[in-house]
Amino acid sequence: MAPAARSRGAADLLVGAALSRADELGLTGLRLWVTEGNDPAERLYVRHGFTRTGAVQPVREGEDAREFEMARAATAAGDQRWRAGSARPGRG
């Protein structure tokens, strides 16, 4: 997120739009990865129903930086939140 757009709700709008689109597609769950220490990103995803799964992996092989997986379970039809897929295909 560009610094000028931070704390203005832009990220919530973007995540909300992605969740709405996934709902339209009838998807059933979403997983994504967040770099450890990126507390603002984790708070954003928690606001949208994501929780940590316990899975952890290196950001890049051979580096100390790690990332953790978050997931959001499927919800009832009509919910305006993302219900599926993986934000980083091929990971995990």
KENUMAR-692636 format. One record per residue: residue in one letter; chain; residue number from 1; x, y, z of N, C-alpha, C, O, CB in turn. Coordinates in Angstrom, 1 decimal. Glycine has a CB too. Layout:
BEGIN
("A", "A", NUM, (X, Y, Z), (X, Y, Z), (X, Y, Z), (X, Y, Z), (X, Y, Z))
...
***
This chain:
BEGIN
("M", "A", 1, (0.8, -1.2, 0.0), (0.0, 0.0, 0.0), (0.9, 1.2, 0.0), (1.8, 1.3, 0.8), (-1.0, 0.0, 1.2))
("A", "A", 2, (0.6, 2.2, -0.9), (1.4, 3.4, -0.9), (1.2, 4.1, 0.4), (0.2, 4.2, 1.0), (0.9, 4.3, -2.1))
("P", "A", 3, (2.3, 4.7, 0.9), (2.3, 5.4, 2.2), (1.1, 6.5, 2.3), (0.5, 6.6, 3.3), (3.6, 6.1, 2.4))
("A", "A", 4, (0.8, 7.2, 1.2), (-0.2, 8.2, 1.3), (-1.6, 7.6, 1.4), (-2.5, 8.3, 1.9), (-0.2, 9.0, 0.0))
("A", "A", 5, (-1.8, 6.3, 1.1), (-3.1, 5.7, 1.2), (-3.3, 4.9, 2.5), (-4.4, 4.4, 2.8), (-3.2, 4.7, 0.0))
("R", "A", 6, (-2.2, 4.8, 3.3), (-2.3, 4.1, 4.5), (-3.2, 4.8, 5.5), (-3.3, 6.0, 5.6), (-0.9, 3.9, 5.2))
("S", "A", 7, (-3.9, 4.0, 6.3), (-4.8, 4.5, 7.4), (-6.0, 5.2, 6.8), (-6.6, 6.1, 7.5), (-4.1, 5.3, 8.4))
("R", "A", 8, (-6.4, 5.0, 5.6), (-7.5, 5.6, 5.0), (-8.6, 4.7, 4.5), (-9.6, 5.1, 3.9), (-7.0, 6.5, 3.8))
("G", "A", 9, (-8.4, 3.4, 4.8), (-9.4, 2.4, 4.5), (-9.2, 1.7, 3.1), (-10.0, 0.9, 2.7), (-10.7, 3.0, 4.6))
("A", "A", 10, (-8.2, 2.1, 2.4), (-8.0, 1.6, 1.0), (-7.8, 0.1, 1.1), (-8.3, -0.7, 0.2), (-6.8, 2.3, 0.3))
("A", "A", 11, (-7.0, -0.4, 2.0), (-6.7, -1.9, 2.1), (-8.0, -2.6, 2.4), (-8.2, -3.7, 1.8), (-5.6, -2.2, 3.1))
("D", "A", 12, (-8.8, -2.1, 3.3), (-10.0, -2.8, 3.6), (-10.9, -2.8, 2.4), (-11.6, -3.8, 2.2), (-10.8, -2.0, 4.8))
("L", "A", 13, (-11.0, -1.8, 1.6), (-11.8, -1.8, 0.4), (-11.3, -2.8, -0.6), (-12.1, -3.5, -1.3), (-11.8, -0.4, -0.3))
("L", "A", 14, (-9.9, -2.9, -0.8), (-9.4, -3.9, -1.7), (-9.7, -5.3, -1.3), (-10.1, -6.1, -2.1), (-7.9, -3.7, -1.8))
("V", "A", 15, (-9.4, -5.6, 0.0), (-9.7, -6.9, 0.5), (-11.2, -7.2, 0.4), (-11.6, -8.3, 0.0), (-9.3, -7.1, 2.0))
("G", "A", 16, (-12.1, -6.3, 0.7), (-13.5, -6.5, 0.6), (-13.9, -6.8, -0.8), (-14.8, -7.6, -1.0), (-14.2, -5.2, 1.1))
("A", "A", 17, (-13.3, -6.1, -1.8), (-13.6, -6.3, -3.2), (-13.2, -7.7, -3.6), (-13.9, -8.4, -4.3), (-13.0, -5.3, -4.1))
("A", "A", 18, (-12.0, -8.2, -3.1), (-11.6, -9.5, -3.5), (-12.5, -10.6, -2.8), (-12.8, -11.6, -3.4), (-10.1, -9.7, -3.0))
("L", "A", 19, (-12.9, -10.3, -1.6), (-13.8, -11.3, -0.9), (-15.2, -11.3, -1.6), (-15.7, -12.4, -1.8), (-14.0, -10.8, 0.6))
("S", "A", 20, (-15.7, -10.2, -2.1), (-16.9, -10.2, -2.8), (-16.8, -11.0, -4.1), (-17.7, -11.7, -4.5), (-17.4, -8.7, -3.1))
("R", "A", 21, (-15.7, -10.8, -4.8), (-15.5, -11.5, -6.1), (-15.4, -13.0, -5.8), (-16.0, -13.8, -6.6), (-14.3, -11.0, -6.8))
("A", "A", 22, (-14.7, -13.4, -4.8), (-14.6, -14.8, -4.5), (-16.0, -15.4, -4.2), (-16.3, -16.5, -4.6), (-13.6, -15.1, -3.4))
("D", "A", 23, (-16.8, -14.6, -3.5), (-18.1, -15.1, -3.1), (-19.0, -15.3, -4.4), (-19.7, -16.3, -4.5), (-18.8, -14.1, -2.2))
("E", "A", 24, (-18.8, -14.3, -5.3), (-19.5, -14.4, -6.6), (-19.1, -15.7, -7.4), (-20.0, -16.3, -8.0), (-19.3, -13.2, -7.5))
("L", "A", 25, (-17.9, -16.1, -7.2), (-17.4, -17.3, -7.9), (-17.7, -18.6, -7.1), (-17.5, -19.7, -7.7), (-15.9, -17.2, -8.1))
("G", "A", 26, (-18.3, -18.4, -5.9), (-18.6, -19.6, -5.1), (-17.5, -20.4, -4.5), (-17.5, -21.6, -4.3), (-19.4, -20.5, -6.0))
("L", "A", 27, (-16.4, -19.7, -4.3), (-15.2, -20.3, -3.8), (-15.4, -20.6, -2.3), (-16.3, -20.1, -1.6), (-14.0, -19.4, -3.9))
("T", "A", 28, (-14.6, -21.6, -1.8), (-14.9, -22.2, -0.5), (-13.9, -21.9, 0.7), (-14.2, -22.3, 1.8), (-15.0, -23.6, -0.6))
("G", "A", 29, (-12.9, -21.2, 0.4), (-11.9, -20.8, 1.5), (-10.7, -20.1, 0.9), (-10.5, -20.2, -0.3), (-11.4, -22.1, 2.2))
("L", "A", 30, (-10.0, -19.3, 1.7), (-8.9, -18.6, 1.3), (-7.7, -18.8, 2.2), (-7.9, -18.8, 3.4), (-9.2, -17.1, 1.2))
("R", "A", 31, (-6.5, -18.9, 1.6), (-5.3, -19.0, 2.4), (-4.3, -17.9, 1.8), (-4.3, -17.6, 0.6), (-4.6, -20.4, 2.3))
("L", "A", 32, (-3.6, -17.3, 2.7), (-2.6, -16.3, 2.3), (-1.4, -16.4, 3.3), (-1.5, -16.9, 4.4), (-3.2, -14.9, 2.2))
("W", "A", 33, (-0.3, -15.7, 2.9), (0.9, -15.7, 3.7), (1.3, -14.3, 4.1), (1.2, -13.4, 3.2), (2.1, -16.4, 2.9))
("V", "A", 34, (1.7, -14.1, 5.3), (2.0, -12.8, 5.8), (3.4, -12.9, 6.5), (3.7, -13.8, 7.2), (1.0, -12.3, 6.9))
("T", "A", 35, (4.3, -11.9, 6.1), (5.6, -11.9, 6.7), (5.6, -11.6, 8.2), (4.9, -10.7, 8.6), (6.5, -10.9, 5.9))
("E", "A", 36, (6.3, -12.4, 9.0), (6.3, -12.2, 10.4), (6.8, -10.8, 10.7), (7.7, -10.3, 10.0), (7.3, -13.2, 11.1))
("G", "A", 37, (6.1, -10.1, 11.6), (6.4, -8.7, 11.9), (5.6, -7.7, 11.2), (5.7, -6.5, 11.5), (7.9, -8.5, 11.7))
("N", "A", 38, (4.8, -8.2, 10.2), (4.0, -7.3, 9.4), (2.6, -7.2, 10.2), (1.6, -7.7, 9.7), (3.8, -7.7, 7.9))
("D", "A", 39, (2.7, -6.6, 11.3), (1.5, -6.5, 12.2), (0.3, -5.8, 11.5), (-0.8, -6.2, 11.7), (1.8, -5.8, 13.5))
("P", "A", 40, (0.5, -4.7, 10.8), (-0.6, -4.0, 10.1), (-1.3, -5.0, 9.1), (-2.6, -5.0, 9.1), (-0.2, -2.8, 9.4))
("A", "A", 41, (-0.6, -5.8, 8.4), (-1.2, -6.7, 7.4), (-2.0, -7.8, 8.2), (-3.1, -8.1, 7.8), (-0.1, -7.4, 6.5))
("E", "A", 42, (-1.4, -8.3, 9.3), (-2.1, -9.3, 10.1), (-3.4, -8.7, 10.6), (-4.5, -9.4, 10.6), (-1.3, -9.8, 11.2))
("R", "A", 43, (-3.4, -7.5, 11.1), (-4.6, -6.9, 11.7), (-5.7, -6.7, 10.6), (-6.9, -6.9, 10.8), (-4.3, -5.5, 12.3))
("L", "A", 44, (-5.2, -6.3, 9.4), (-6.2, -6.2, 8.3), (-6.9, -7.5, 8.0), (-8.1, -7.5, 7.9), (-5.4, -5.7, 7.0))
("Y", "A", 45, (-6.1, -8.6, 7.8), (-6.7, -9.8, 7.5), (-7.6, -10.4, 8.7), (-8.6, -11.0, 8.4), (-5.7, -10.9, 7.2))
("V", "A", 46, (-7.2, -10.1, 9.9), (-8.0, -10.6, 11.0), (-9.4, -9.8, 11.0), (-10.4, -10.4, 11.3), (-7.3, -10.3, 12.4))
("R", "A", 47, (-9.4, -8.6, 10.6), (-10.6, -7.8, 10.5), (-11.6, -8.5, 9.5), (-12.8, -8.3, 9.6), (-10.4, -6.3, 10.1))
("H", "A", 48, (-11.0, -9.2, 8.5), (-11.8, -9.8, 7.5), (-12.0, -11.3, 7.7), (-12.4, -12.0, 6.8), (-11.2, -9.6, 6.1))
("G", "A", 49, (-11.8, -11.7, 8.9), (-12.1, -13.1, 9.3), (-11.0, -14.1, 9.1), (-11.3, -15.3, 9.3), (-13.2, -13.5, 8.5))
("F", "A", 50, (-9.8, -13.7, 8.9), (-8.7, -14.7, 8.7), (-8.1, -15.0, 10.1), (-8.1, -14.1, 11.0), (-7.6, -14.1, 7.8))
("T", "A", 51, (-7.5, -16.2, 10.3), (-6.8, -16.6, 11.5), (-5.6, -17.3, 11.0), (-5.5, -17.9, 9.9), (-7.7, -17.4, 12.4))
("R", "A", 52, (-4.6, -17.3, 11.9), (-3.3, -18.1, 11.7), (-3.7, -19.6, 11.7), (-4.5, -20.1, 12.5), (-2.2, -17.8, 12.7))
("T", "A", 53, (-3.0, -20.3, 10.8), (-3.2, -21.8, 10.7), (-2.2, -22.5, 11.4), (-2.4, -23.7, 11.7), (-3.3, -22.2, 9.2))
("G", "A", 54, (-1.1, -21.9, 11.7), (0.0, -22.6, 12.4), (1.2, -22.9, 11.4), (2.3, -23.3, 11.8), (-0.4, -23.9, 13.0))
("A", "A", 55, (0.9, -22.9, 10.1), (1.9, -23.1, 9.1), (2.9, -22.0, 9.0), (2.4, -20.8, 9.0), (1.3, -23.4, 7.7))
("V", "A", 56, (4.2, -22.3, 8.9), (5.2, -21.2, 8.7), (6.2, -21.7, 7.7), (6.4, -22.9, 7.6), (5.9, -21.0, 10.1))
("Q", "A", 57, (6.7, -20.8, 6.9), (7.7, -21.1, 5.9), (8.7, -20.0, 5.7), (8.3, -18.8, 6.1), (7.1, -21.5, 4.6))
("P", "A", 58, (9.9, -20.2, 5.2), (10.8, -19.1, 4.9), (10.2, -18.2, 3.8), (9.5, -18.7, 2.9), (12.2, -19.6, 4.5))
("V", "A", 59, (10.4, -16.9, 3.8), (10.0, -16.0, 2.8), (10.7, -16.4, 1.5), (10.1, -16.5, 0.4), (10.3, -14.5, 3.2))
("R", "A", 60, (12.0, -16.6, 1.6), (12.9, -17.1, 0.5), (13.8, -18.1, 1.0), (14.3, -18.0, 2.1), (13.7, -15.9, -0.2))
("E", "A", 61, (14.0, -19.2, 0.3), (14.9, -20.3, 0.7), (16.3, -19.7, 1.0), (16.8, -18.9, 0.3), (15.0, -21.4, -0.3))
("G", "A", 62, (16.8, -20.1, 2.2), (18.1, -19.7, 2.6), (18.2, -18.4, 3.4), (19.2, -18.0, 3.9), (19.0, -19.6, 1.4))
("E", "A", 63, (17.0, -17.8, 3.6), (16.9, -16.6, 4.4), (16.3, -16.8, 5.7), (15.5, -17.8, 5.9), (16.2, -15.4, 3.6))
("D", "A", 64, (16.5, -16.0, 6.7), (16.0, -16.2, 8.1), (14.5, -15.7, 8.1), (13.7, -16.1, 9.0), (16.8, -15.5, 9.1))
("A", "A", 65, (14.1, -14.7, 7.3), (12.8, -14.2, 7.3), (11.8, -15.3, 7.1), (11.9, -16.1, 6.2), (12.6, -13.0, 6.3))
("R", "A", 66, (10.7, -15.3, 7.9), (9.7, -16.3, 7.7), (8.3, -15.6, 7.5), (8.1, -14.4, 7.8), (9.6, -17.2, 9.0))
("E", "A", 67, (7.4, -16.4, 7.0), (6.0, -15.9, 6.9), (5.1, -17.0, 7.4), (5.4, -18.2, 7.4), (5.7, -15.6, 5.4))
("F", "A", 68, (3.9, -16.6, 7.9), (2.9, -17.5, 8.4), (1.7, -17.5, 7.5), (1.3, -16.5, 6.9), (2.6, -17.2, 9.9))
("E", "A", 69, (1.0, -18.6, 7.5), (-0.2, -18.8, 6.8), (-1.4, -18.3, 7.6), (-1.5, -18.5, 8.8), (-0.4, -20.2, 6.3))
("M", "A", 70, (-2.4, -17.6, 6.9), (-3.7, -17.3, 7.5), (-4.7, -17.8, 6.6), (-4.5, -17.9, 5.3), (-3.8, -15.7, 7.7))
("A", "A", 71, (-5.9, -18.2, 7.1), (-6.9, -18.8, 6.3), (-8.3, -18.2, 6.8), (-8.4, -17.8, 7.9), (-7.0, -20.3, 6.4))
("R", "A", 72, (-9.2, -18.2, 5.9), (-10.6, -17.8, 6.2), (-11.5, -18.9, 5.7), (-11.4, -19.2, 4.5), (-10.9, -16.4, 5.5))
("A", "A", 73, (-12.3, -19.4, 6.5), (-13.2, -20.5, 6.2), (-14.4, -20.0, 5.3), (-14.7, -18.8, 5.3), (-13.7, -21.2, 7.4))
("A", "A", 74, (-15.0, -20.9, 4.7), (-16.2, -20.6, 3.9), (-17.3, -20.0, 4.8), (-17.4, -20.4, 6.0), (-16.7, -21.8, 3.1))
("T", "A", 75, (-18.2, -19.2, 4.2), (-19.3, -18.6, 5.0), (-20.6, -18.9, 4.2), (-20.6, -19.5, 3.1), (-19.1, -17.1, 5.2))
("A", "A", 76, (-21.7, -18.5, 4.8), (-23.0, -18.7, 4.1), (-23.0, -17.9, 2.8), (-22.4, -16.9, 2.6), (-24.1, -18.3, 5.0))
("A", "A", 77, (-23.8, -18.4, 1.8), (-24.0, -17.7, 0.5), (-24.5, -16.3, 0.8), (-25.3, -16.0, 1.7), (-24.9, -18.5, -0.4))
("G", "A", 78, (-23.9, -15.4, 0.0), (-24.3, -14.0, 0.1), (-23.4, -13.2, 1.0), (-23.5, -11.9, 1.0), (-25.7, -13.9, 0.7))
("D", "A", 79, (-22.5, -13.8, 1.7), (-21.5, -13.1, 2.5), (-20.6, -12.3, 1.6), (-20.2, -12.9, 0.6), (-20.7, -14.1, 3.5))
("Q", "A", 80, (-20.3, -11.1, 1.9), (-19.5, -10.3, 1.0), (-18.0, -10.4, 1.4), (-17.3, -9.4, 1.4), (-20.0, -8.8, 1.1))
("R", "A", 81, (-17.6, -11.6, 1.6), (-16.1, -11.8, 1.9), (-15.6, -12.9, 1.1), (-16.3, -13.7, 0.6), (-15.9, -12.1, 3.4))
("W", "A", 82, (-14.3, -12.8, 0.8), (-13.6, -13.8, 0.0), (-13.8, -15.2, 0.7), (-13.6, -15.4, 1.9), (-12.2, -13.5, -0.2))
("R", "A", 83, (-14.2, -16.2, -0.1), (-14.4, -17.5, 0.4), (-13.5, -18.6, -0.2), (-13.8, -19.8, -0.1), (-15.8, -17.9, 0.3))
("A", "A", 84, (-12.4, -18.2, -0.9), (-11.7, -19.3, -1.5), (-10.3, -19.0, -2.1), (-9.9, -17.8, -2.0), (-12.5, -19.9, -2.5))
("G", "A", 85, (-9.7, -20.0, -2.5), (-8.5, -19.9, -3.3), (-7.2, -19.8, -2.4), (-7.2, -20.1, -1.3), (-8.5, -18.7, -4.2))
("S", "A", 86, (-6.2, -19.3, -3.0), (-4.9, -19.1, -2.3), (-4.3, -17.8, -2.9), (-4.2, -17.7, -4.1), (-3.9, -20.3, -2.5))
("A", "A", 87, (-3.9, -16.9, -2.0), (-3.4, -15.6, -2.5), (-2.0, -15.8, -3.1), (-1.5, -15.0, -3.9), (-3.2, -14.7, -1.3))
("R", "A", 88, (-1.3, -16.9, -2.9), (0.0, -17.2, -3.4), (0.0, -18.6, -4.0), (0.5, -19.5, -3.4), (1.1, -17.0, -2.4))
("P", "A", 89, (-0.6, -18.8, -5.2), (-0.7, -20.1, -5.8), (0.7, -20.8, -5.8), (1.7, -20.2, -6.1), (-1.2, -20.0, -7.2))
("G", "A", 90, (0.7, -22.1, -5.6), (1.9, -22.9, -5.6), (2.7, -22.8, -4.4), (3.8, -23.5, -4.3), (2.7, -22.4, -6.8))
("R", "A", 91, (2.3, -22.1, -3.4), (3.1, -22.0, -2.1), (2.5, -22.9, -1.1), (1.3, -23.3, -1.2), (3.1, -20.5, -1.6))
("G", "A", 92, (3.3, -23.3, -0.2), (2.8, -24.1, 1.0), (2.8, -25.5, 0.7), (2.4, -26.3, 1.6), (1.5, -23.7, 1.4))
***
